[in-house]
Structures are given as C-alpha cells and as structure tokens.
C-alpha cells in the first residue's frame, strides 16, 4: 500500500496538486488504527480534474457510484499497484441540518512525511473527525479520534472552528466545542 501511495504522491506533487492523505491510512500513520483499508486522497476542488487526469495515467479507474449521504463534487476510484485509491475534491456530506463541505486547501494539510523519498501530505485528524462523525457507521473511528484528542490534544483548533461555521448536527457541534474548551483550559 505504501508503494502505491509513494507512486501516487510523486505524480500529484510533480503536477503541483494540493492534496492530502486521509481516511484509514492517515489514521494508521498517526498510530490510531493498525489495518488501513485503502488510500483516501483529498484534493483541492480546483485541482480535482487535473488530479483525475494524472491518476488516469497511473492506475485503472473504476466505475463509481456516489450516493447519499455523499455529495462530493469530484469522486473517482482507482486501482494503483493493486491498491484501492479514492480521489475526492469538494468532499460533501448531507446530514439532517444541511450539507457539510470540506473545502480542502493548503491550510488543511496538517503535516507531511516521506516514503521512498516522496513527500506524503497528511490531512488533519480534526477534518476527519468531523467527516467520520457525519458518515454512517464510523462510530469506532470517531471514538478512536476522540481518544487521541483526549490523550494528545488538538493540533489544529482552527479547522474545528472553521467546521463550526457550517451546518452541523447539534450533538457534533457540542462535541467540537467540548474539545475546543479542553484546549483553552
């Protein structure tokens, strides 16, 4: 999986695409889970068409069916070195209070690491906390990220504050405010 990630990172970086690794592999890199499922890549919505074109040259594009609650502007599935790769730009999730949209840009890149000499950009745990909280059947990942926040704190409170400016279910809004209050104390 990491070889496919390095190969993908290389081509995205060569094309100056704003991107960040998310999902289970990002959680794995933070030591939160042991077994990642696939490679989830968030890209700037403006860069998504170009990212799709360059990944078309790298891997095999799979048929995609994107259904509610997801309303992502650009979504494509690939197979790179036999590893599933999801590419998402303008990631949006519909919920009971409206639609939450992650406008992924440079300020959403939380960190970077490298593998085989290739720079791997990481999206933030804070962004994925909100996304997983809005996705169905992701309670375990939400709980694991909450545990991480309690043990290690929040690194990007600005991203949670930004999330609060969008429609969110009241219980999630309260949890975000709780974690932000821990940072203030």
Secondary structure as the mmCIF struct_conf table of DSSP 4:
data_model
#
loop_
_struct_conf.conf_type_id
_struct_conf.id
_struct_conf.beg_label_comp_id
_struct_conf.beg_label_asym_id
_struct_conf.beg_label_seq_id
_struct_conf.end_label_comp_id
_struct_conf.end_label_asym_id
_struct_conf.end_label_seq_id
HELX_RH_AL_P HELX_RH_AL_P1 UNK A 2 UNK A 14
TURN_TY1_P TURN_TY1_P1 UNK A 15 UNK A 16
STRN STRN1 UNK A 19 UNK A 22
HELX_RH_AL_P HELX_RH_AL_P2 UNK A 23 UNK A 29
TURN_TY1_P TURN_TY1_P2 UNK A 30 UNK A 31
BEND BEND1 UNK A 32 UNK A 32
BEND BEND2 UNK A 34 UNK A 34
BEND BEND3 UNK A 38 UNK A 38
STRN STRN2 UNK A 39 UNK A 43
TURN_TY1_P TURN_TY1_P3 UNK A 45 UNK A 47
HELX_RH_AL_P HELX_RH_AL_P3 UNK A 48 UNK A 56
TURN_TY1_P TURN_TY1_P4 UNK A 57 UNK A 58
BEND BEND4 UNK A 59 UNK A 59
STRN STRN3 UNK A 60 UNK A 62
HELX_LH_PP_P HELX_LH_PP_P1 UNK A 63 UNK A 63
TURN_TY1_P TURN_TY1_P5 UNK A 68 UNK A 69
STRN STRN4 UNK A 70 UNK A 70
BEND BEND5 UNK A 73 UNK A 73
STRN STRN5 UNK A 74 UNK A 80
TURN_TY1_P TURN_TY1_P6 UNK A 81 UNK A 82
STRN STRN6 UNK A 83 UNK A 89
BEND BEND6 UNK A 90 UNK A 90
STRN STRN7 UNK A 91 UNK A 95
TURN_TY1_P TURN_TY1_P7 UNK A 96 UNK A 97
STRN STRN8 UNK A 98 UNK A 102
HELX_RH_3T_P HELX_RH_3T_P1 UNK A 106 UNK A 108
STRN STRN9 UNK A 109 UNK A 115
TURN_TY1_P TURN_TY1_P8 UNK A 116 UNK A 117
STRN STRN10 UNK A 118 UNK A 123
HELX_RH_AL_P HELX_RH_AL_P4 UNK A 125 UNK A 134
BEND BEND7 UNK A 135 UNK A 135
TURN_TY1_P TURN_TY1_P9 UNK A 136 UNK A 137
HELX_RH_AL_P HELX_RH_AL_P5 UNK A 139 UNK A 152
BEND BEND8 UNK A 155 UNK A 155
HELX_RH_AL_P HELX_RH_AL_P6 UNK A 157 UNK A 164
TURN_TY1_P TURN_TY1_P10 UNK A 165 UNK A 165
BEND BEND9 UNK A 166 UNK A 166
HELX_RH_AL_P HELX_RH_AL_P7 UNK A 170 UNK A 184
#
